[in-house]
């Protein structure tokens, strides 16, 4: 079997801990500053009413109960040995430091939870919060998952993100000053972005030498402002092969050491409007493997070229 042509996060976890490690998605009840501090108002153009959270979270249960129930399911289904508590929906650093500490500690207190992943926005990371996250980084296996989507301010404005790239860069640099591992989320296929725009995002994240990355395919969900624009014919969508080729272009530009945590994404089937081919996750992942093999390339093959391109643009 051909060795994986990219630096897979799941392989890293198995090598580090000596067994299967799985993430458990948790809803701790946080809101979002881009929704007026709550959950009910519209935030980003693409964000669904559930805050882009995982399917199946038992949202109304205490944190420890959520973790315990998911833990037993993952033991049966995947034979997982250890777990990372992933605070996923909405903005999980949006609150007083002591409340954050209480939430994180409840998850860490569950047996066989070996670390945390905390998903949030760049504008929800004041220094006291980063100092707190630094404590968990020192005492456990910790990742900060930071939503960016694109480096282009025109795109961030269109998406109604409520922050610009400079805000992201400031938060990222302050996180790295504390030694945090940062996984950056980006979306491929955003309206108005050309292939060159998307690969400029790849080149910039390569310049930053991000620790991890999640690539998300743009998908359209019912109940979102972007969904209404899609129904009006204002949002073009990728065909699967277009996405596959672009994802491989992106991978080739990243440093070899960056951990790939996700290569595609889909939404809940009951509210997914498009693209419907995104449901076939394994078909997409296999197609990415096939494209890399066809090219005879791997992660990092165009890393130096990407840096030269980025320097020319700046």
C-alpha positions as CSV (number, residue, x, y, z in Angstrom):
1,X,0.0,0.0,0.0
2,X,1.3,3.5,-0.9
3,X,2.3,5.6,2.1
4,X,0.0,8.6,2.7
5,X,1.2,11.6,0.8
6,X,0.3,14.0,3.6
7,X,0.9,14.4,7.3
8,X,-2.3,12.9,8.8
9,X,-3.4,14.0,12.3
10,X,-4.8,10.6,13.2
11,X,-1.5,8.9,12.5
12,X,0.3,11.5,14.6
13,X,-2.0,10.8,17.5
14,X,-1.5,7.0,17.3
15,X,2.2,7.4,17.1
16,X,2.3,9.8,20.1
17,X,-0.1,7.9,22.4
18,X,0.4,4.4,21.2
19,X,-3.2,3.7,20.5
20,X,-6.4,5.1,19.0
21,X,-7.3,8.6,20.2
22,X,-10.7,10.2,19.2
23,X,-12.2,13.6,19.6
24,X,-15.4,14.0,21.5
25,X,-17.4,17.1,20.5
26,X,-18.9,19.0,23.3
27,X,-21.5,21.8,23.4
28,X,-20.8,23.9,26.6
29,X,-23.5,26.5,25.9
30,X,-21.3,29.3,24.7
31,X,-22.6,32.1,22.4
32,X,-20.8,34.1,19.8
33,X,-19.9,37.8,19.6
34,X,-20.9,37.7,15.9
35,X,-24.5,36.9,17.0
36,X,-24.8,39.7,19.5
37,X,-23.3,37.5,22.2
38,X,-26.0,34.8,22.0
39,X,-27.0,32.0,19.7
40,X,-30.2,33.1,18.0
41,X,-29.2,36.0,15.8
42,X,-27.6,35.4,12.4
43,X,-23.8,35.5,12.5
44,X,-21.5,34.5,9.7
45,X,-23.2,34.1,6.3
46,X,-22.6,30.3,6.3
47,X,-23.2,29.4,9.9
48,X,-26.2,27.3,10.7
49,X,-28.5,27.7,13.8
50,X,-26.4,25.0,15.6
51,X,-23.2,27.0,15.4
52,X,-21.5,24.7,12.8
53,X,-21.3,22.1,15.5
54,X,-21.1,18.3,15.1
55,X,-24.2,16.2,14.6
56,X,-25.3,14.1,17.6
57,X,-24.1,16.3,20.4
58,X,-26.4,16.0,23.5
59,X,-26.5,19.7,23.9
60,X,-28.6,19.9,27.0
61,X,-26.6,17.5,29.1
62,X,-23.8,18.5,31.5
63,X,-20.3,18.5,30.0
64,X,-19.2,15.4,31.9
65,X,-22.3,13.5,30.8
66,X,-21.7,14.4,27.1
67,X,-18.1,13.2,27.4
68,X,-19.0,9.9,29.1
69,X,-21.7,9.0,26.7
70,X,-19.7,9.8,23.6
71,X,-16.7,8.0,25.1
72,X,-18.6,4.7,25.5
73,X,-19.9,5.0,21.9
74,X,-16.4,5.5,20.5
75,X,-15.0,2.6,22.5
76,X,-17.6,0.3,20.9
77,X,-17.4,1.7,17.4
78,X,-13.7,2.5,17.0
79,X,-12.0,0.7,20.0
80,X,-10.7,4.1,21.1
81,X,-8.5,4.1,24.1
82,X,-8.1,7.8,24.9
83,X,-10.1,11.0,24.1
84,X,-9.7,14.6,23.4
85,X,-12.6,16.8,24.6
86,X,-13.4,19.1,21.7
87,X,-15.3,22.3,22.6
88,X,-16.8,22.8,19.1
89,X,-20.0,24.7,18.4
90,X,-20.0,28.5,18.6
91,X,-17.1,30.4,20.3
92,X,-15.7,28.4,23.1
93,X,-13.5,31.2,24.6
94,X,-16.3,33.7,24.7
95,X,-16.8,34.2,28.5
96,X,-15.1,35.0,31.8
97,X,-11.9,33.1,32.4
98,X,-13.1,31.3,35.5
99,X,-16.2,30.1,33.6
100,X,-13.9,28.8,30.9
101,X,-11.7,27.1,33.4
102,X,-14.8,25.4,35.0
103,X,-16.0,24.1,31.6
104,X,-12.6,22.8,30.5
105,X,-11.9,21.2,33.9
106,X,-15.2,19.3,33.8
107,X,-14.1,17.7,30.6
108,X,-10.6,17.0,31.7
109,X,-11.9,15.3,34.9
110,X,-13.4,12.4,32.9
111,X,-11.3,9.3,32.9
112,X,-9.1,8.7,29.8
113,X,-9.5,12.3,28.5
114,X,-5.9,13.2,27.7
115,X,-6.4,16.7,26.3
116,X,-8.5,19.5,25.0
117,X,-9.3,21.1,21.6
118,X,-11.0,24.5,21.9
119,X,-12.7,26.0,18.8
120,X,-13.1,29.8,18.7
121,X,-12.8,33.0,16.7
122,X,-9.8,35.4,16.5
123,X,-11.7,38.2,18.2
124,X,-12.4,36.0,21.3
125,X,-8.8,35.6,22.5
126,X,-7.8,38.4,24.9
127,X,-4.5,37.8,26.7
128,X,-6.0,36.5,30.0
129,X,-7.9,33.8,28.0
130,X,-4.7,32.9,26.1
131,X,-2.9,32.7,29.4
132,X,-5.5,30.2,30.6
133,X,-5.1,28.1,27.5
134,X,-1.4,28.2,28.0
135,X,-2.0,26.4,31.4
136,X,-3.8,23.5,29.6
137,X,-1.1,23.4,27.0
138,X,1.5,22.9,29.7
139,X,-0.5,20.3,31.7
140,X,-2.2,18.3,28.9
141,X,-2.4,17.7,25.1
142,X,-4.0,20.9,23.9
143,X,-5.0,22.4,20.5
144,X,-6.5,25.8,19.8
145,X,-8.8,25.5,16.7
146,X,-9.0,29.0,15.1
147,X,-11.5,29.8,12.4
148,X,-10.1,31.9,9.6
149,X,-11.8,30.8,6.4
150,X,-9.7,33.1,4.1
151,X,-6.9,35.6,4.4
152,X,-8.7,38.0,2.1
153,X,-10.5,40.9,3.8
154,X,-13.0,41.2,0.9
155,X,-14.1,37.7,1.5
156,X,-14.3,38.1,5.3
157,X,-16.4,41.2,4.8
158,X,-18.7,39.3,2.4
159,X,-19.1,36.5,4.9
160,X,-19.9,38.9,7.7
161,X,-17.2,37.5,9.9
162,X,-16.8,40.6,12.0
163,X,-13.0,40.6,11.9
164,X,-10.3,41.0,9.4
165,X,-7.1,39.1,8.6
166,X,-5.0,41.4,10.8
167,X,-7.2,40.4,13.8
168,X,-6.5,36.7,13.0
169,X,-2.8,37.3,12.6
170,X,-2.6,39.1,16.0
171,X,-4.4,36.4,17.8
172,X,-2.3,33.7,16.1
173,X,0.9,35.3,17.0
174,X,-0.1,35.8,20.6
175,X,-1.1,32.2,20.8
176,X,2.2,31.1,19.4
177,X,4.1,33.3,21.9
178,X,2.5,31.0,24.6
179,X,3.6,27.9,22.7
180,X,0.1,26.8,21.8
181,X,-0.6,24.3,19.0
182,X,-2.9,26.1,16.5
183,X,-5.1,24.4,14.0
184,X,-6.5,26.9,11.4
185,X,-9.8,26.3,9.6
186,X,-10.3,27.5,6.0
187,X,-13.1,27.1,3.5
188,X,-12.5,26.3,-0.1
189,X,-15.0,27.5,-2.7
190,X,-16.1,30.8,-1.0
191,X,-18.0,33.1,-3.4
192,X,-15.8,35.6,-5.2
193,X,-12.6,33.7,-4.6
194,X,-10.5,32.6,-7.6
195,X,-8.1,29.7,-7.5
196,X,-5.3,32.2,-7.1
197,X,-7.0,33.7,-4.1
198,X,-7.4,30.3,-2.4
199,X,-3.8,29.3,-3.1
200,X,-2.7,32.7,-1.7
201,X,-4.4,31.6,1.6
202,X,-2.4,28.3,1.4
203,X,0.9,30.2,0.8
204,X,0.3,32.5,3.7
205,X,-0.6,29.7,6.1
206,X,2.6,27.9,4.9
207,X,4.6,31.1,5.7
208,X,3.2,31.0,9.2
209,X,4.0,27.3,9.4
210,X,0.8,26.5,11.1
211,X,0.7,23.4,13.3
212,X,-2.5,22.0,11.9
213,X,-5.1,22.8,9.3
214,X,-8.7,21.8,8.5
215,X,-9.9,22.2,4.9
216,X,-13.6,22.6,4.6
217,X,-15.6,22.3,1.4
218,X,-18.1,25.1,1.2
219,X,-21.5,23.6,1.7
220,X,-24.8,25.3,1.8
221,X,-27.2,24.7,4.7
222,X,-30.9,25.5,5.0
223,X,-31.6,28.2,7.6
224,X,-28.5,30.2,6.7
225,X,-28.2,33.6,4.9
226,X,-25.9,31.8,2.4
227,X,-28.6,29.3,1.8
228,X,-31.0,32.0,0.7
229,X,-28.4,33.5,-1.6
230,X,-27.9,30.0,-3.1
231,X,-31.6,29.6,-3.7
232,X,-31.4,32.9,-5.7
233,X,-28.6,31.5,-7.9
234,X,-25.9,33.7,-6.4
235,X,-23.6,31.1,-5.1
236,X,-21.7,28.9,-7.6
237,X,-20.6,25.5,-6.3
238,X,-17.6,23.3,-7.1
239,X,-18.0,20.0,-8.8
240,X,-16.2,17.2,-6.9
241,X,-13.2,16.9,-9.2
242,X,-12.7,20.7,-9.0
243,X,-12.6,20.5,-5.3
244,X,-10.3,17.5,-5.3
245,X,-7.7,19.1,-7.5
246,X,-7.8,22.4,-5.5
247,X,-7.4,20.5,-2.2
248,X,-4.3,18.7,-3.6
249,X,-2.9,22.1,-4.8
250,X,-3.4,23.4,-1.3
251,X,-1.7,20.3,0.3
252,X,1.3,20.6,-2.0
253,X,1.9,24.2,-0.8
254,X,1.9,23.4,2.9
255,X,5.0,22.6,4.9
256,X,5.6,18.9,5.4
257,X,5.2,19.1,9.2
258,X,1.8,20.7,9.2
259,X,-0.8,18.2,10.5
260,X,-3.8,17.7,8.2
261,X,-6.8,17.4,10.5
262,X,-9.5,17.5,7.8
263,X,-9.7,17.5,4.0
264,X,-13.4,18.0,3.4
265,X,-16.6,18.7,5.2
266,X,-20.3,18.2,4.9
267,X,-23.4,19.4,6.8
268,X,-26.3,17.6,8.5
269,X,-28.1,15.7,5.7
270,X,-31.5,17.0,6.8
271,X,-30.5,20.7,6.1
272,X,-27.9,20.2,3.4
273,X,-28.8,22.1,0.2
274,X,-25.6,21.7,-1.8
275,X,-23.3,20.2,-2.9
276,X,-25.0,16.8,-2.4
277,X,-21.9,15.0,-3.5
278,X,-20.3,16.2,-0.3
279,X,-22.2,13.4,1.6
280,X,-19.8,10.9,0.0
281,X,-16.9,11.7,2.3
282,X,-14.9,8.6,1.7
283,X,-15.3,8.9,-2.1
284,X,-13.8,12.4,-1.8
285,X,-10.9,11.4,0.4
286,X,-10.1,8.5,-1.9
287,X,-10.2,10.8,-4.9
288,X,-7.7,13.1,-3.1
289,X,-5.4,10.2,-2.5
290,X,-5.8,9.2,-6.2
291,X,-5.0,12.7,-7.4
292,X,-1.8,12.8,-5.3
293,X,-0.8,9.5,-6.7
294,X,-1.5,10.5,-10.3
295,X,0.6,13.6,-9.8
296,X,3.3,11.7,-8.0
297,X,3.3,14.5,-5.4
298,X,2.9,14.9,-1.7
299,X,2.5,17.5,1.0
300,X,5.2,20.1,0.8
301,X,6.2,19.5,-2.8
302,X,5.4,23.1,-3.7
303,X,6.2,24.6,-0.3
304,X,9.2,26.7,-1.5
305,X,7.4,27.8,-4.6
306,X,4.5,28.9,-2.6
307,X,6.7,31.1,-0.4
308,X,8.2,32.7,-3.5
309,X,4.8,33.4,-4.8
310,X,3.7,34.9,-1.5
311,X,6.8,37.2,-1.4
312,X,6.0,38.5,-4.9
313,X,2.5,39.3,-3.9
314,X,3.6,41.3,-0.9
